[in-house]
Amino acid sequence: MKTKLSVNINKVALIRNSRGEQLPDLRKFAIDCEKYGAEGITVHPRPDERHVRYSDLPILKEVVTTEFNIEGYPSEHFMKKVLEVKPHQCTLVPDPPGVLTSNEGWKPQNHSEFLKVIIGELKEKEIRVSLFLDPIEEDIHAAKKVGADRIELYTGRYAHEFEKNKEAAILDHTKASNIANEQSLGLNAGHDLNLKNLKFYKENIPNLKEVSIGHALISDALYFGIQNVIGMYRRLLF
């Protein structure tokens, strides 16, 4: 099964914001990523808008022709903007307001009523819903019960353990992917995936539909250029 590459462009927006101007042009960058082979564009607006801004969302929705994925904690403001923009997919993450980056998944069983309402609102607008999860069996079952269409496995710990023992690092993820498949949940993955660890992950995760990669991919682009890098990552996903 082919796995789609969604490019997270938060770091591009961070560079833009550092000068208070429109360079790099986020809109053009998204268009070019698709032209170079990206099969999706991901953004994660934070409450402080330190990289992608909420005002970027309708501009990006207008130009993204593959799949537009908006990640974030479903605060009232976040939900208002997402429901207005209507991306193809919304990935819900449990981040507290001041966190630097996403570093753990939901425990859907602890937030079931809240998530059922949020997911219901998104589905009314025909927005696919993915829940950011750790590779834990009971959490996957709970994601199904609250109505998620997909789960996105948090791969930060996998990436951290990969250099020490890649076979041990992948075990929980392989098991989680099988459980998701049994539950008829689509499977995405993201966080700290890179040119070193992505191929092994793909080879060991059945039915992986999509990976979302930003920090490593944009960092690699500083050396190899964004067009080359998108091709490099895509080749690892076949």
C-alpha positions, 0 to 999 in steps of 0.5 A: 500500500502506498503511503501519502506524504503530507508536508507540515509547513509550520517551520516555513511560517516560523521563518516568515514570522521572524521578520514580520514580512511575507518571505517565505511566501507560505501560499507559494511554498504550499503550491510548490510542495504539491508541484514537487510531489507532496500529497498533502499540506499540514499546518498546526496553528498554536494559540500564540500563532508563533508560526502558522496563523489562523489568517493563513488557513483560508488562503491555504485552503484556497490553493491546496489541491491534494489534501489540507490537514489542520492539526490542533487542540480543539479550543473554541477558537480553533473549532470556529476557524476549522469549521469555517475553512473546512479542511479535508482532515482535522487532526485533534491533538491534546496539547496544553496551550504553552507546549513547545511541540506535541509530545503525547496522544489523547486518552480518549476514554478520559475525554469521551463526551468532549471528543464525541461532541467535537468529532460530531461537529467536524463530521457535520461539515464532512471533515475527516477526523483523526485523533493523535494517539500513543500506540496503546491498545485501549486508546485505539479502542476508545478512539473508535468509540468516540467516532474518529475516522483515523488515528495518527500514531505519535512517533516521537518515542519511536524516533528516539529509540530507533538508534538504540534498537529499531526492532524494539522501537517498532513493536508497539506501533506494529501491534497498534496498526493491526488493532487499528485495522481490526477496528476499521480505523485509518492509520496516519503517523507523525512526529520526528520521522526522518530520512533515517527512520522512515523507511523502516517504519513504513516497512513494518506498519501495515496499512499506513495511509499518511505520514505528516513530516515537517521539522526534519523535512524542512531541515533537510531542505536547507541542504538538499532543496525542497524539491529534492527532499520531497522526492527523497521522502516519497521514495521511502514510502513506496 
